[in-house]
Amino acid sequence: MKIKLFGTGAAEGFPSGFCNCSWCQIARETGGKNIRTRTSTLINDDLLIDFGPDTFSHSFFHGLDLRKIKHLLITHSHHDHFTPAEIANIHPPMAESNKLRLYGNDVIIDTMERIIDRLKLTERLDLQRVYSGIQYAADSYQITPIKAVHNPNEDCLLYCISHGGKTILFAHDTAYFKEDAWELAGQHFYNAVIMDCTSLETTNYNDVHMGIADNVKMRSHMIDIGIADENTAFISTHFAHSFGPLHERISPLLSDVGLIAAYDGLTIQV
């Protein structure tokens, strides 16, 4: 499977638009890998995870071809992961495109149903309500949602995705897994793991995000229980501006502990 990360910043992006902190000032001056947009991750060319407010721009700056997307997995309803009005642009007269199937929890599907009903849209977009622990087939993909440790008012989801004999775990936004998540995650061996690392050196941020120490703990536990090994790509992402996610700063911090520091446009083949 090919994995391409388009957005590697947290909700505010990096640099944060209204922020004058030293980290954001440096990011503005240096650009390149220090510019982090909001979350969107492509699997192969036809499965997209999350559709944040910067997804449209990814089609211009990082080569995302939305016309090829057949399956769209949404993790939860926070604005940096879910922009429903933009998704609705798949319908005529906004576009002539292939049909898209959208997968999400009750909040996501209820929101999209209201939009479709209000705009009288019945073409192009199929909705699939999904639940933690139940496996779903998406053409040749096998998808298992896993409940995240994130927003207690919503069943936020992580995704285990298998295709062509390879399996990845998409694990953000979330704090360190609880027992029920480990039980589901433990049913597969992973070739790649994409992890929330919002707070970098600060661990277990607000009980809803992870930092480097949590990512190290995730990696160690997965290798210990045999669902990953030294060849598994462990990718840290979703960095918040207030923790200084300059690529040249965090890349050695993460590589020293067996993790890959994501940046917008990072592509990995597993």
Backbone bond lengths (Angstrom), bond angles and torsions (degrees), N, CA, C in turn:
res aa  C-N    CA-C-N  psi(-1)  N-CA   C-N-CA  omega(-1)  CA-C   N-CA-C  phi
1 M - - - 1.458 - - 1.523 110.47 -
2 K 1.315 114.68 144.00 1.464 120.38 174.52 1.523 108.89 -100.84
3 I 1.326 115.94 132.24 1.464 122.53 179.36 1.522 107.97 -118.02
4 K 1.333 117.00 127.54 1.454 120.84 174.72 1.518 109.21 -129.07
5 L 1.323 116.25 123.47 1.463 121.65 -179.91 1.529 109.19 -96.73
6 F 1.323 115.93 119.54 1.456 120.90 -179.23 1.524 111.67 -93.61
7 G 1.324 118.01 -37.04 1.456 121.99 -177.72 1.513 110.36 -124.39
8 T 1.335 117.54 121.14 1.460 120.96 -175.42 1.525 112.63 -122.46
9 G 1.341 116.68 11.58 1.457 120.51 176.19 1.514 111.08 -98.09
10 A 1.324 115.07 168.14 1.467 120.80 175.03 1.529 109.09 -82.59
11 A 1.324 117.44 -161.48 1.465 121.66 -170.28 1.516 113.83 -59.24
12 E 1.341 117.50 -31.70 1.461 121.22 -175.92 1.520 112.90 -91.39
13 G 1.336 117.40 -8.72 1.459 120.57 -173.03 1.523 110.78 70.44
14 F 1.339 115.65 177.95 1.458 120.81 179.11 1.524 109.42 -144.87
15 P 1.355 118.36 121.55 1.458 126.61 1.44 1.524 111.91 -71.96
16 S 1.323 115.51 150.39 1.462 119.98 177.78 1.526 109.37 -71.23
17 G 1.326 116.38 134.92 1.451 121.60 -169.15 1.512 115.88 -54.98
18 F 1.324 118.01 -39.83 1.458 121.86 -175.07 1.532 113.03 -101.34
19 C 1.330 116.81 8.93 1.464 119.96 -169.82 1.526 112.14 -99.36
20 N 1.351 115.47 138.51 1.457 122.20 176.17 1.525 112.64 -111.76
21 C 1.339 117.91 17.27 1.461 119.54 179.66 1.529 109.83 -64.67
22 S 1.314 116.18 162.10 1.465 120.60 -176.03 1.528 112.09 -63.09
23 W 1.336 116.72 -35.80 1.466 119.79 179.72 1.536 110.52 -63.19
24 C 1.315 116.52 -46.71 1.463 120.07 -178.81 1.525 111.51 -66.84
25 Q 1.329 116.87 -35.92 1.462 120.43 177.87 1.528 110.30 -62.87
26 I 1.326 116.72 -44.10 1.473 120.33 179.14 1.522 110.29 -63.59
27 A 1.337 117.29 -42.84 1.464 120.80 -179.95 1.524 110.97 -60.45
28 R 1.336 116.94 -40.69 1.472 119.88 178.08 1.528 111.39 -62.86
29 E 1.322 115.63 -39.51 1.454 120.22 -176.78 1.523 112.87 -74.02
30 T 1.330 117.24 -35.98 1.462 121.08 -173.70 1.522 113.18 -93.66
31 G 1.344 117.78 -32.58 1.455 121.43 178.83 1.517 112.68 60.82
32 G 1.333 116.79 -144.45 1.461 122.31 178.35 1.519 112.96 58.67
33 K 1.321 116.35 -130.14 1.461 121.94 -177.65 1.527 113.03 -70.35
34 N 1.327 116.42 -7.09 1.461 119.23 178.14 1.523 112.66 -85.78
35 I 1.311 118.58 -6.08 1.461 121.84 175.52 1.521 108.15 -90.19
36 R 1.328 116.00 117.92 1.466 121.15 -175.29 1.524 109.93 -122.25
37 T 1.330 115.86 118.13 1.460 121.00 177.13 1.525 110.01 -92.17
38 R 1.325 115.12 -178.39 1.467 120.49 -176.55 1.529 111.59 -83.21
39 T 1.320 114.91 162.26 1.462 124.42 -161.60 1.524 115.40 -60.31
40 S 1.331 113.78 132.63 1.462 123.01 166.55 1.521 106.69 -168.49
41 T 1.334 116.67 131.99 1.465 121.62 -177.11 1.515 110.04 -133.98
42 L 1.323 116.12 130.86 1.462 121.82 -177.35 1.520 110.23 -103.41
43 I 1.328 115.63 133.50 1.462 122.61 173.26 1.520 107.59 -109.90
44 N 1.338 115.69 123.57 1.465 121.14 -171.03 1.532 108.00 53.33
45 D 1.317 118.24 -130.35 1.472 119.95 178.19 1.516 112.55 -120.38
46 D 1.355 116.95 0.99 1.463 117.59 -168.18 1.517 115.24 -130.09
47 L 1.349 118.05 0.15 1.456 120.57 178.74 1.530 108.13 -125.89
48 L 1.327 115.62 122.18 1.462 121.68 -178.24 1.522 109.11 -115.48
49 I 1.335 115.95 135.91 1.459 120.73 176.59 1.526 108.37 -108.30
50 D 1.312 116.08 117.67 1.460 126.22 -179.42 1.527 112.19 70.95
51 F 1.324 113.03 150.58 1.467 121.72 -176.70 1.518 106.63 -139.21
52 G 1.335 114.69 81.23 1.451 120.75 -178.01 1.516 112.44 -81.03
53 P 1.337 117.55 -177.82 1.460 121.52 -175.44 1.526 114.19 -69.05
54 D 1.354 117.91 -11.49 1.459 120.49 179.30 1.524 112.86 -102.30
55 T 1.315 118.05 2.83 1.465 120.51 -174.32 1.520 111.80 -61.15
56 F 1.319 117.27 -40.12 1.459 120.20 178.85 1.531 110.64 -58.26
57 S 1.339 116.79 -42.57 1.464 119.77 -179.25 1.527 111.75 -68.07
58 H 1.324 117.70 -26.27 1.465 120.10 179.14 1.532 111.35 -62.11
59 S 1.319 116.78 -27.14 1.458 119.63 179.62 1.528 111.48 -69.16
60 F 1.327 117.69 -19.68 1.465 121.31 179.11 1.517 112.40 -98.30
61 F 1.330 117.18 -38.11 1.455 120.26 -170.63 1.520 114.24 -99.91
62 H 1.335 117.64 -17.97 1.463 119.19 -178.28 1.528 113.50 -133.20
63 G 1.328 117.52 11.42 1.459 120.66 171.74 1.505 116.36 78.31
64 L 1.331 118.54 19.60 1.458 120.35 176.24 1.530 109.59 -72.37
65 D 1.321 116.94 123.05 1.468 121.69 177.92 1.522 108.04 -103.56
66 L 1.315 116.62 96.08 1.462 121.13 -177.51 1.521 112.18 -64.01
67 R 1.310 117.79 -21.40 1.472 120.68 179.86 1.520 112.08 -67.53
68 K 1.329 116.88 -20.15 1.461 120.66 -179.07 1.525 112.90 -90.54
69 I 1.344 117.32 -9.87 1.457 120.17 -175.37 1.525 110.57 -73.37
70 K 1.328 116.21 125.92 1.463 122.01 176.99 1.527 111.78 -106.56
71 H 1.326 116.37 -27.47 1.461 121.14 -175.80 1.527 109.12 -131.89
72 L 1.337 115.78 131.05 1.458 122.27 179.87 1.522 108.64 -124.70
73 L 1.333 116.66 115.61 1.463 122.50 179.25 1.528 108.30 -101.70
74 I 1.321 116.59 125.71 1.455 121.36 177.70 1.528 108.42 -108.84
75 T 1.331 115.96 131.45 1.459 119.86 -177.66 1.523 112.39 -81.39
76 H 1.346 117.04 -42.62 1.460 120.88 -178.67 1.524 108.97 -169.51
77 S 1.330 116.19 177.65 1.460 120.22 -166.92 1.525 115.00 -92.80
78 H 1.323 119.98 3.15 1.460 119.92 176.45 1.519 110.23 -59.43
79 H 1.329 116.32 145.09 1.463 120.33 -165.97 1.523 113.77 -62.65
80 D 1.324 118.25 -25.54 1.457 119.05 -179.33 1.521 113.14 -79.71
81 H 1.335 116.41 -2.13 1.464 121.22 178.60 1.528 113.20 -119.49
82 F 1.316 116.84 -15.05 1.462 119.72 -171.15 1.525 109.46 -146.58
83 T 1.342 115.44 113.34 1.458 122.28 178.87 1.531 107.98 -123.34
84 P 1.329 117.47 83.68 1.462 120.84 -169.52 1.527 114.60 -60.97
85 A 1.327 117.96 -36.97 1.468 119.38 -178.61 1.529 111.20 -63.33
86 E 1.334 116.90 -34.74 1.463 120.22 178.38 1.531 111.00 -70.09
87 I 1.322 116.02 -38.60 1.466 119.67 178.56 1.519 110.22 -62.98
88 A 1.328 116.96 -36.51 1.466 121.37 -178.80 1.517 112.28 -64.02
89 N 1.327 118.08 -14.82 1.459 120.88 179.37 1.526 113.03 -70.37
90 I 1.320 117.46 -3.25 1.464 119.94 175.47 1.528 111.59 -69.60
91 H 1.336 116.57 -18.69 1.457 120.84 -175.30 1.519 112.04 -84.54
92 P 1.356 117.34 147.35 1.460 120.63 171.41 1.523 109.79 -60.54
93 P 1.324 119.84 147.62 1.475 126.42 3.89 1.517 114.04 -87.57
94 M 1.344 118.10 8.58 1.463 120.34 -178.22 1.521 112.02 -69.37
95 A 1.337 116.83 -28.98 1.460 119.12 -174.61 1.515 110.43 -157.88
96 E 1.304 114.63 156.93 1.455 122.70 166.15 1.521 105.32 -117.88
97 S 1.315 116.41 109.41 1.459 119.49 -168.74 1.510 110.36 -147.33
98 N 1.339 115.10 168.47 1.452 120.12 172.63 1.526 109.84 -68.28
99 K 1.321 115.22 161.47 1.458 120.02 178.66 1.521 110.39 -73.03
100 L 1.318 115.60 143.03 1.456 122.68 -177.97 1.517 109.52 -119.05
101 R 1.348 116.22 136.31 1.463 120.70 173.20 1.520 108.21 -106.33
102 L 1.329 115.93 125.70 1.458 122.77 -178.70 1.516 109.64 -107.11
103 Y 1.336 116.89 130.91 1.459 124.03 -178.57 1.525 108.66 -113.75
104 G 1.340 116.45 133.13 1.450 118.59 179.38 1.511 112.66 -170.00
105 N 1.325 115.15 174.74 1.464 120.88 179.16 1.527 110.95 -77.23
106 D 1.320 117.09 -174.90 1.460 121.02 -176.45 1.528 112.12 -60.91
107 V 1.330 117.37 -40.34 1.468 120.33 -179.17 1.529 110.53 -62.79
108 I 1.316 116.52 -44.42 1.463 121.52 -178.95 1.525 110.81 -63.90
109 I 1.322 115.92 -50.61 1.467 119.70 -175.70 1.525 111.09 -67.44
110 D 1.323 117.46 -40.16 1.471 119.76 177.53 1.524 110.83 -61.07
111 T 1.318 117.22 -40.60 1.465 121.44 178.58 1.519 111.05 -63.28
112 M 1.320 116.98 -46.86 1.466 120.14 -179.10 1.520 111.70 -67.45
113 E 1.327 117.71 -35.03 1.467 120.07 177.32 1.526 111.42 -62.87
114 R 1.341 116.61 -39.66 1.470 119.90 178.21 1.523 111.11 -64.78
115 I 1.334 116.49 -39.80 1.466 119.89 179.59 1.519 110.66 -66.51
116 I 1.312 115.94 -45.05 1.469 119.84 -179.95 1.519 110.94 -61.92
117 D 1.331 116.39 -41.49 1.463 120.29 179.87 1.524 111.23 -67.85
118 R 1.330 116.93 -42.53 1.474 120.31 -177.49 1.521 111.72 -66.17
119 L 1.325 116.27 -38.78 1.463 120.31 -177.37 1.521 113.07 -92.57
120 K 1.336 115.73 2.91 1.468 121.16 -179.49 1.536 111.02 57.05
121 L 1.314 114.81 45.20 1.454 120.95 -178.13 1.524 109.56 -103.23
122 T 1.287 116.78 120.55 1.462 120.20 -179.97 1.524 112.27 -126.11
123 E 1.327 117.50 -7.24 1.449 120.81 -178.93 1.521 111.13 -100.66
124 R 1.315 115.14 163.17 1.453 124.25 167.01 1.527 116.70 75.04
125 L 1.336 118.72 -25.95 1.458 119.79 -172.17 1.522 110.83 -127.13
126 D 1.339 115.99 117.85 1.465 122.59 172.78 1.524 108.52 -102.97
127 L 1.323 115.86 144.25 1.458 120.73 -178.55 1.520 110.22 -114.87
128 Q 1.338 115.58 133.20 1.461 121.43 178.59 1.520 109.42 -124.09
129 R 1.323 116.80 110.88 1.463 121.83 177.28 1.532 108.01 -77.07
130 V 1.337 117.47 128.13 1.459 119.97 -176.05 1.528 110.39 -125.64
131 Y 1.332 114.62 157.04 1.462 121.30 -175.95 1.525 109.75 -136.17
132 S 1.303 115.82 148.62 1.454 121.95 -179.02 1.521 111.75 -57.56
133 G 1.328 115.67 133.31 1.454 121.36 175.65 1.505 115.63 89.28
134 I 1.330 118.26 -7.05 1.458 122.00 179.43 1.516 109.01 -104.60
135 Q 1.319 117.15 126.18 1.464 121.57 -177.70 1.529 110.35 -84.53
136 Y 1.323 115.37 140.59 1.463 122.20 -179.13 1.524 108.99 -126.49
137 A 1.320 116.27 143.49 1.459 122.22 176.03 1.519 108.74 -96.93
138 A 1.336 115.51 131.50 1.456 121.99 175.80 1.519 106.92 -128.70
139 D 1.335 115.91 89.66 1.462 121.03 -169.48 1.527 108.23 53.99
140 S 1.336 119.02 -120.38 1.462 120.67 -177.10 1.533 112.97 -90.83
141 Y 1.331 117.61 5.13 1.458 121.72 175.76 1.532 110.63 -91.90
142 Q 1.322 116.01 144.91 1.453 122.05 168.49 1.530 106.95 -113.08
143 I 1.326 116.50 124.02 1.456 121.92 -172.27 1.524 109.44 -122.17
144 T 1.328 116.09 125.92 1.462 120.85 175.89 1.523 108.95 -122.00
145 P 1.334 118.10 112.62 1.466 120.11 173.95 1.529 110.84 -71.24
146 I 1.325 115.60 147.03 1.461 123.12 177.08 1.519 107.30 -132.35
147 K 1.314 117.62 131.39 1.460 120.10 -177.15 1.524 111.16 -67.17
148 A 1.340 114.98 130.11 1.461 121.65 179.13 1.523 111.11 -85.17
149 V 1.327 115.90 164.05 1.461 122.46 171.52 1.529 105.78 -100.99
150 H 1.326 115.99 88.92 1.460 118.93 -171.95 1.523 111.65 -143.45
151 N 1.316 117.67 -92.27 1.462 121.47 -178.57 1.525 109.16 -96.62
152 P 1.332 119.46 114.35 1.467 120.95 -177.07 1.524 113.38 -65.95
153 N 1.328 117.21 -14.30 1.465 120.79 -179.13 1.525 113.24 -93.67
154 E 1.325 116.25 5.65 1.461 120.34 -177.29 1.515 109.42 -150.63
155 D 1.329 117.37 145.04 1.463 120.73 175.10 1.525 109.12 -81.03
156 C 1.326 115.73 77.29 1.458 120.84 177.01 1.531 108.50 -66.55
157 L 1.333 116.35 144.22 1.450 120.09 -170.08 1.517 112.72 -123.56
158 L 1.311 115.32 143.96 1.448 124.65 164.88 1.521 106.29 -103.76
159 Y 1.333 117.55 166.27 1.458 118.83 -177.57 1.520 111.40 -134.06
160 C 1.331 114.96 130.03 1.454 123.34 167.43 1.529 106.59 -97.09
161 I 1.332 117.16 123.30 1.461 121.64 -173.53 1.524 108.98 -126.18
162 S 1.333 116.26 122.21 1.464 121.95 178.78 1.519 109.74 -114.91
163 H 1.335 115.59 140.04 1.471 120.33 -179.29 1.521 108.38 -164.74
164 G 1.330 116.54 129.64 1.454 121.13 174.86 1.513 114.39 59.33
165 G 1.330 116.73 33.84 1.453 120.77 178.22 1.517 114.74 82.57
166 K 1.335 117.85 4.50 1.457 122.79 177.95 1.532 109.23 -118.19
167 T 1.331 116.08 153.12 1.469 120.89 -179.80 1.522 109.60 -138.08
168 I 1.338 115.93 136.60 1.450 121.12 175.02 1.525 109.31 -123.26
169 L 1.325 114.98 156.01 1.460 121.81 175.34 1.524 107.81 -118.08
170 F 1.330 115.91 118.84 1.459 121.73 177.85 1.518 107.06 -99.39
171 A 1.350 116.85 109.09 1.464 120.65 -166.01 1.525 112.84 -127.87
172 H 1.329 116.30 61.73 1.465 120.39 166.91 1.516 106.78 -154.94
173 D 1.300 118.53 151.86 1.450 131.50 -0.88 1.542 109.14 -81.55
174 T 1.326 115.51 132.56 1.458 120.03 178.25 1.520 110.20 -167.92
175 A 1.329 115.88 153.71 1.454 121.72 165.03 1.536 107.86 -84.30
176 Y 1.317 116.49 -176.62 1.460 120.39 179.32 1.522 109.48 -59.01
177 F 1.325 116.08 141.32 1.455 122.35 -173.35 1.524 113.02 -58.16
178 K 1.336 113.87 146.96 1.461 120.85 168.02 1.531 108.84 -95.46
179 E 1.317 115.45 175.44 1.468 120.90 -171.63 1.531 112.70 -58.79
180 D 1.351 117.45 -40.73 1.458 118.94 -177.70 1.524 111.43 -65.81
181 A 1.332 117.42 -35.55 1.464 120.35 177.18 1.522 110.98 -68.03
182 W 1.331 116.91 -40.84 1.458 119.64 178.01 1.528 111.49 -63.46
183 E 1.330 115.72 -36.28 1.472 118.92 179.05 1.519 111.35 -60.57
184 L 1.336 116.66 -42.32 1.472 120.27 178.71 1.519 111.38 -74.02
185 A 1.324 116.47 -46.13 1.465 119.99 -179.05 1.517 111.40 -61.57
186 G 1.322 116.57 -31.64 1.452 121.32 -176.48 1.510 115.14 -71.06
187 Q 1.312 118.13 0.16 1.466 121.69 -179.52 1.533 112.50 -86.75
188 H 1.337 117.12 -0.87 1.467 120.63 -176.33 1.525 110.35 -135.55
189 F 1.339 114.94 158.65 1.450 121.55 167.10 1.521 107.54 -102.52
190 Y 1.343 116.79 136.86 1.461 120.81 -171.25 1.522 112.76 -110.63
191 N 1.321 114.40 133.98 1.459 121.94 174.17 1.523 111.76 -88.90
192 A 1.337 116.21 -22.81 1.466 120.99 176.19 1.519 108.93 -151.76
193 V 1.334 115.29 146.23 1.463 122.01 177.44 1.529 106.96 -132.77
194 I 1.329 116.54 123.47 1.462 122.95 179.17 1.518 106.82 -106.54
195 M 1.340 117.08 116.86 1.462 121.12 -167.95 1.526 112.78 -120.39
196 D 1.319 114.94 145.35 1.450 122.46 170.26 1.532 109.58 -63.74
197 C 1.341 115.36 128.74 1.470 120.19 175.23 1.532 108.30 -139.65
198 T 1.316 115.37 46.38 1.455 122.58 -172.52 1.520 112.89 -52.99
199 S 1.334 116.69 -43.35 1.461 120.58 -167.61 1.524 114.60 -104.59
200 L 1.339 118.04 7.28 1.461 121.95 175.22 1.527 112.77 48.90
201 E 1.331 119.83 -110.94 1.464 120.26 -174.94 1.527 113.72 -71.54
202 T 1.326 117.74 -14.62 1.471 121.06 177.69 1.522 108.97 -89.92
203 T 1.313 117.57 124.70 1.463 120.63 -174.28 1.528 112.07 -90.15
204 N 1.338 116.14 152.38 1.468 123.39 171.98 1.535 111.65 46.74
205 Y 1.308 116.39 56.62 1.464 123.28 -171.84 1.530 112.04 -66.05
206 N 1.332 116.78 113.42 1.470 123.08 178.61 1.526 113.14 55.89
207 D 1.328 117.26 20.76 1.475 122.83 -179.89 1.524 113.17 62.23
208 V 1.347 118.60 16.34 1.472 120.75 179.95 1.525 112.66 -131.47
209 H 1.339 117.88 -4.09 1.456 122.63 179.36 1.529 109.24 -139.14
210 M 1.329 115.46 170.44 1.458 121.12 178.56 1.523 111.09 -118.58
211 G 1.319 114.30 164.47 1.452 123.09 171.04 1.518 109.72 -125.60
212 I 1.324 116.73 -169.32 1.471 120.74 -175.66 1.524 111.56 -59.35
213 A 1.324 117.64 -45.92 1.468 120.10 -178.18 1.525 111.37 -59.97
214 D 1.337 116.85 -37.68 1.467 120.30 177.69 1.524 110.69 -67.59
215 N 1.332 116.88 -38.93 1.466 120.67 178.10 1.520 111.35 -64.74
216 V 1.326 116.29 -40.40 1.471 120.72 176.46 1.528 110.09 -62.35
217 K 1.312 115.71 -41.91 1.463 120.57 178.32 1.529 110.78 -63.72
218 M 1.333 116.88 -41.42 1.468 121.03 176.49 1.526 110.58 -59.62
219 R 1.328 115.63 -50.03 1.464 120.44 -178.31 1.525 110.97 -59.90
220 S 1.321 116.62 -47.74 1.470 120.66 -178.19 1.518 111.60 -61.36
221 H 1.333 115.94 -43.64 1.459 119.49 -178.46 1.525 111.00 -66.33
222 M 1.324 117.33 -41.86 1.461 120.28 -178.71 1.522 111.02 -64.99
223 I 1.328 117.55 -39.17 1.458 120.31 176.80 1.527 110.39 -68.86
224 D 1.325 117.07 -40.81 1.469 121.23 -179.41 1.522 112.34 -60.93
225 I 1.335 117.27 -38.94 1.469 119.70 -177.12 1.529 112.26 -92.58
226 G 1.337 116.77 3.94 1.457 121.18 171.28 1.510 116.46 82.11
227 I 1.336 118.31 19.65 1.468 119.55 178.29 1.536 111.05 -104.35
228 A 1.310 116.43 7.66 1.459 124.10 172.99 1.517 107.15 -157.71
229 D 1.343 116.42 167.32 1.462 119.32 175.22 1.525 109.13 -146.26
230 E 1.317 115.92 -170.16 1.466 120.59 -175.59 1.523 112.09 -65.41
231 N 1.324 117.86 -18.11 1.466 121.23 178.70 1.523 113.08 -89.41
232 T 1.323 117.31 -8.93 1.458 121.17 177.64 1.535 109.47 -68.98
233 A 1.326 116.04 133.49 1.469 120.63 176.90 1.524 108.93 -83.63
234 F 1.312 116.52 115.85 1.463 121.85 176.59 1.525 108.29 -104.07
235 I 1.324 116.47 112.04 1.458 123.09 -172.14 1.525 109.22 -111.47
236 S 1.332 116.43 124.52 1.459 121.82 177.86 1.527 109.39 -99.50
237 T 1.345 116.28 138.17 1.464 119.78 -174.66 1.525 110.15 -155.24
238 H 1.357 116.55 -172.86 1.469 124.49 178.51 1.534 110.86 64.14
239 F 1.340 115.09 53.15 1.458 121.30 -175.18 1.527 111.38 -85.76
240 A 1.334 116.99 134.74 1.463 122.41 178.07 1.523 110.72 -89.58
241 H 1.335 115.86 146.53 1.472 120.66 -173.22 1.526 112.78 -62.65
242 S 1.335 117.19 -33.09 1.464 121.00 -172.91 1.519 113.52 -71.24
243 F 1.335 117.80 -7.01 1.461 120.90 179.33 1.524 112.20 -108.48
244 G 1.344 115.77 12.25 1.459 120.71 172.30 1.509 115.93 68.12
245 P 1.352 119.22 56.69 1.459 120.48 -174.79 1.532 114.72 -83.13
246 L 1.339 116.77 45.83 1.463 119.96 172.95 1.524 108.46 -66.31
247 H 1.314 116.95 130.84 1.461 119.79 -172.76 1.524 111.62 -59.08
248 E 1.326 116.86 -41.92 1.463 119.57 -178.09 1.527 111.87 -68.22
249 R 1.331 117.60 -19.83 1.467 121.24 177.09 1.519 111.70 -84.51
250 I 1.338 116.35 -46.11 1.464 119.07 -171.44 1.522 113.85 -87.61
251 S 1.335 117.66 -22.95 1.461 118.88 -177.67 1.521 112.48 -58.87
252 P 1.349 120.14 -48.22 1.475 118.61 177.04 1.519 113.58 -67.85
253 L 1.331 117.80 -33.35 1.461 120.11 177.27 1.523 110.89 -58.69
254 L 1.328 115.75 -42.58 1.461 120.71 -176.86 1.529 111.54 -79.41
255 S 1.320 117.06 -42.02 1.473 118.34 -177.97 1.517 111.91 -64.33
256 D 1.319 117.29 -30.24 1.472 120.92 179.00 1.522 112.53 -64.42
257 V 1.338 117.23 -20.84 1.466 120.72 -179.58 1.532 111.57 -115.95
258 G 1.340 116.77 21.35 1.454 121.21 172.60 1.504 115.53 83.35
259 L 1.333 117.23 19.68 1.466 121.93 -178.01 1.523 110.11 -116.10
260 I 1.322 115.44 153.72 1.461 122.26 177.88 1.522 108.44 -104.60
261 A 1.332 117.20 127.48 1.462 121.78 177.22 1.519 109.11 -82.48
262 A 1.327 116.34 114.95 1.457 120.64 -179.75 1.527 110.53 -71.15
263 Y 1.310 115.30 153.55 1.456 123.08 169.81 1.528 107.68 -144.98
264 D 1.309 117.43 159.03 1.462 120.69 -178.45 1.531 109.15 -61.33
265 G 1.334 115.59 121.68 1.457 121.61 -178.72 1.504 114.55 100.96
266 L 1.342 118.53 -4.63 1.454 121.13 178.14 1.527 110.53 -59.60
267 T 1.334 115.98 129.39 1.463 121.91 178.37 1.519 109.63 -122.70
268 I 1.320 116.26 131.61 1.457 122.51 179.93 1.521 108.85 -132.81
269 Q 1.313 116.54 135.33 1.466 122.88 176.93 1.527 108.63 -106.44
270 V 1.325 117.64 127.73 1.463 120.81 177.04 1.531 110.09 -125.29
